[in-house]
Amino acid sequence: MMVEIRTILFAEDNPKDVELTLEALGDHNLANNVIVVRDGVEAMDYLRCEGKYKQRKAGNPAVLLLDIKMPRMDGIEVLKAIRSDKTLHTLPVVMLTSSREEQDLIKSYALGVNAYVVKPVDFKEFIEAVRQVGVFWAVINEAPPLGNKG
């Protein structure tokens, strides 16, 4: 039986973290379905099919892996925009961040984040954390039907 692997949107401005995350997901054949954006503005363009993503097929990714500290528009602002948008508000969002600041954690959950994962410093732990997040959201989790007004 072929399991359909849904798209993962990954918003991260650190090239090293992008490389490590794609490597971790690649170990489980999830990397081909990862769209990488470098900041919050680009993430919102992708989700709203605007700017350079105007031509992409409509539909939300399985999950958004979101860094907090990014240029132009940070992860908290992106989360706020998603949760206040009728077509995006059910999108699963996982903060994948190096921030251990309690206020970021509290604010993220107050805004409706689905999970908050602090990037482990240890490479093996990081790979395992990303793999688990990717497998759960891209393969295991049941998403609401498209157009669901929740």
C-alpha positions as CSV (number, residue, x, y, z in Angstrom):
1,M,0.0,0.0,0.0
2,M,1.4,3.4,-1.0
3,V,0.9,6.1,1.6
4,E,0.5,9.5,0.2
5,I,3.0,11.9,1.7
6,R,1.6,15.4,1.9
7,T,3.6,18.6,1.5
8,I,5.5,20.1,4.5
9,L,6.1,23.9,4.4
10,F,9.3,24.8,6.3
11,A,10.0,28.4,7.2
12,E,13.6,28.8,8.3
13,D,16.2,31.4,7.6
14,N,19.3,29.5,8.8
15,P,20.8,27.5,5.9
16,K,22.5,25.0,8.2
17,D,19.1,24.2,10.0
18,V,17.5,23.9,6.6
19,E,20.1,21.4,5.5
20,L,19.9,19.4,8.7
21,T,16.1,19.3,8.6
22,L,16.0,18.2,5.0
23,E,18.6,15.5,5.7
24,A,16.5,14.2,8.7
25,L,13.3,14.1,6.6
26,G,15.2,12.6,3.6
27,D,16.1,9.6,5.7
28,H,12.4,8.8,5.7
29,N,11.6,9.9,2.1
30,L,9.8,13.0,3.3
31,A,12.3,15.6,1.9
32,N,10.9,15.6,-1.7
33,N,7.7,17.1,-0.3
34,V,9.3,19.9,1.6
35,I,8.9,23.5,0.4
36,V,11.5,25.7,2.1
37,V,10.8,29.4,2.6
38,R,13.3,31.8,4.1
39,D,11.0,34.1,6.1
40,G,7.5,34.8,7.3
41,V,6.5,37.0,4.3
42,E,7.5,34.2,1.9
43,A,5.6,31.6,4.1
44,M,2.4,33.7,3.9
45,D,2.9,34.2,0.1
46,Y,3.1,30.4,-0.3
47,L,0.0,29.8,1.9
48,R,-2.0,32.5,0.1
49,C,-0.8,31.6,-3.4
50,E,0.6,35.1,-3.9
51,G,3.8,36.5,-5.2
52,K,6.1,33.9,-6.7
53,Y,3.6,31.2,-5.6
54,K,0.7,32.6,-7.6
55,Q,0.9,29.6,-10.0
56,R,1.0,26.8,-7.4
57,K,-1.8,24.4,-7.0
58,A,-4.2,25.5,-4.3
59,G,-4.4,23.6,-1.0
60,N,-2.7,23.8,2.4
61,P,0.4,21.8,3.3
62,A,0.1,18.9,5.8
63,V,2.0,21.1,8.3
64,L,4.0,24.3,8.6
65,L,7.3,23.9,10.5
66,L,8.0,27.4,11.6
67,D,11.0,29.1,13.1
68,I,10.3,32.0,15.4
69,K,13.3,34.3,14.8
70,M,13.2,35.2,11.1
71,P,13.6,38.4,9.1
72,R,10.7,40.6,7.7
73,M,8.0,38.6,9.6
74,D,8.8,36.4,12.5
75,G,7.1,33.1,13.4
76,I,4.8,34.5,16.0
77,E,3.4,37.0,13.4
78,V,3.0,34.3,10.9
79,L,1.1,32.1,13.4
80,K,-1.1,35.1,14.3
81,A,-1.9,35.7,10.6
82,I,-2.7,32.0,10.0
83,R,-5.0,31.7,12.9
84,S,-7.0,34.8,11.9
85,D,-7.4,33.6,8.2
86,K,-10.5,31.6,7.5
87,T,-8.9,29.5,4.8
88,L,-5.7,28.8,6.9
89,H,-6.8,28.7,10.5
90,T,-7.0,24.8,10.7
91,L,-3.4,24.4,9.3
92,P,-1.3,22.5,11.8
93,V,1.7,24.6,12.8
94,V,4.8,23.3,14.7
95,M,7.3,25.8,16.0
96,L,10.7,24.3,15.3
97,T,12.9,26.8,17.1
98,S,16.0,27.4,19.1
99,S,14.1,29.7,21.4
100,R,13.8,28.5,25.0
101,E,12.3,31.8,26.0
102,E,9.2,31.0,28.1
103,Q,7.3,34.0,26.6
104,D,7.7,32.6,23.1
105,L,6.3,29.2,24.2
106,I,3.4,30.8,26.1
107,K,2.6,33.2,23.2
108,S,2.8,30.4,20.6
109,Y,0.3,28.2,22.5
110,A,-2.0,31.2,23.2
111,L,-2.1,31.8,19.5
112,G,-3.0,28.2,18.8
113,V,0.3,26.4,17.8
114,N,-0.1,22.6,17.6
115,A,3.3,21.8,18.9
116,Y,6.5,23.5,20.1
117,V,9.8,21.8,19.5
118,V,13.0,23.3,20.7
119,K,15.9,22.4,18.3
120,P,18.2,20.1,20.2
121,V,21.9,21.1,20.0
122,D,22.9,17.5,19.6
123,F,22.8,16.4,15.9
124,K,21.3,13.0,16.5
125,E,18.6,14.3,18.8
126,F,17.8,17.0,16.2
127,I,17.5,14.4,13.4
128,E,15.2,12.2,15.5
129,A,13.0,15.2,16.6
130,V,12.5,16.3,13.0
131,R,11.9,12.8,11.8
132,Q,9.2,12.2,14.3
133,V,7.5,15.6,13.6
134,G,7.7,15.0,9.8
135,V,6.3,11.4,10.0
136,F,3.5,12.4,12.3
137,W,2.3,15.4,10.4
138,A,3.0,14.3,6.8
139,V,2.0,10.7,7.1
140,I,0.0,9.8,10.2
141,N,-2.1,12.8,11.1
142,E,-5.6,13.1,9.5
143,A,-6.1,16.5,8.1
144,P,-9.5,18.1,7.9
145,P,-11.0,18.1,4.3
146,L,-10.1,21.1,2.1
147,G,-12.5,24.0,2.5
148,N,-13.5,23.0,6.0
149,K,-14.7,26.2,7.7
150,G,-14.0,24.6,11.1
